[in-house]
Structures are given as structure tokens and as C-alpha cells.
Amino acid sequence: VEKKIAFEIAKNARELILHQCVPKLPKMDGIVRMTTEAGISGIVPVISRYCQSNRMDMQAIQHRKQRWEKIAREALQQSGRKSIPVIHDPCMLSDIPGISDAETVGIFGDESGKQRISLHQLLDKPQLHRVLYVIGPEGGFHDEERNLLEQKKYIAVSLGENILRVETAAVYLGAVIQFLL
């Protein structure tokens, strides 16, 4: 019976993956720590137009990946989680995956987000198994980047009237998504 219950939990588990436009690197360390403690499944460092780390090359960010994996392991121990989030290789914003199936929802935090349905309605799908969410850089998204995300079938969502710091937005939206799931 226990194996059957464990199988049901695994089968019904939902993946929550953060695509984080890389802020100043000490802030990214905090994002990795806090989102790990909050139970995220994976983190993808993303380079966008207004990233503070845009001046760095991919190799420098790839080098930081080892540090972020260490931070995630430490946060895992502190929080008592059972599994460590996957820290993916960095990518350009244009390279994040598009949404192509009913099992996946893609959203991005945007102060100009004017979604037509609530986040609750967006996530209330029995077939939903994966949520990809994108948090922009400290300078926000450029209009071209918003259009790109919308073309990839990501839905802009507002995080409220307050403009949140990038590290707060990553944890806040992840927690809201987990609560609604």
C-alpha cells in the first residue's frame, strides 16, 4: 500500500521551475537559497537585455552555477526538503522553452501584466503538471522581451500594485503558485 501511495504522490507531483533573469550575483545567491527552501523544482539563470549580469559572459555565469548548487544543497539541509532543485545551465531569454502542451503553464511577472483570468483560474487545470515562471531583471522587461514571452505562450501576471525587488518577486510568485496548486 505504501508503494502505491508513493507512486500516486510522484505521479501527481507538479514541477515548478523558475527562469530567473540574473540580477547582481549576490542577489542571485539569495534567490537560490530562498526558492530552494520554498520547494521549487528547478532554477534556470536567464540573460535578458536589462540584466545586471549582462556584461558577464555565459562562462562566468556557468562558473557561478557550482556555487548556486552548493547554496541549494545547504538550503535543502536547513529546510528539511527531500529533493534538491536542479540548477540548469544559463540561457538567453530567447532560448527559454515555449509552452506547447496542456500539462504546462508559463507565466511571467510583469508590473504591466493585464491577465484576463486570475492566477487561480490559470492554474486550476487537472492535467497541469508543470509551471514555468519567469522573473525579470532589476530593470524589468523590454517591450520586445514581453512580446517574445507572449509569442512563446507565457501569460503576463501582475504581482500587485507594489513593485517588488527581484529577489522578493521570485519567492513571492513561487509561493503563491505553490499555494494555489
C-alpha positions, 0 to 999 in steps of 0.5 A, a space after each residue: 500500500 505504501 508503494 502505491 501511495 508513493 507512486 500516486 504522490 510522484 505521479 501527481 507531483 507538479 514541477 515548478 521551475 523558475 527562469 530567473 533573469 540574473 540580477 547582481 550575483 549576490 542577489 542571485 545567491 539569495 534567490 537560490 537559497 530562498 526558492 530552494 527552501 520554498 520547494 521549487 523544482 528547478 532554477 534556470 539563470 536567464 540573460 535578458 537585455 536589462 540584466 545586471 549580469 549582462 556584461 558577464 559572459 555565459 562562462 562566468 555565469 556557468 562558473 557561478 552555477 557550482 556555487 548556486 548548487 552548493 547554496 541549494 544543497 545547504 538550503 535543502 539541509 536547513 529546510 528539511 526538503 527531500 529533493 534538491 532543485 536542479 540548477 540548469 545551465 544559463 540561457 538567453 531569454 530567447 532560448 527559454 522553452 515555449 509552452 506547447 502542451 496542456 500539462 504546462 503553464 508559463 507565466 511571467 511577472 510583469 508590473 504591466 501584466 493585464 491577465 484576463 483570468 486570475 492566477 487561480 483560474 490559470 492554474 486550476 487545470 487537472 492535467 497541469 503538471 508543470 509551471 514555468 515562471 519567469 522573473 525579470 531583471 532589476 530593470 524589468 522587461 523590454 517591450 520586445 522581451 514581453 512580446 517574445 514571452 507572449 509569442 512563446 505562450 507565457 501569460 503576463 501576471 501582475 504581482 500587485 500594485 507594489 513593485 517588488 525587488 527581484 529577489 522578493 518577486 521570485 519567492 513571492 510568485 513561487 509561493 503563491 503558485 505553490 499555494 494555489 496548486 
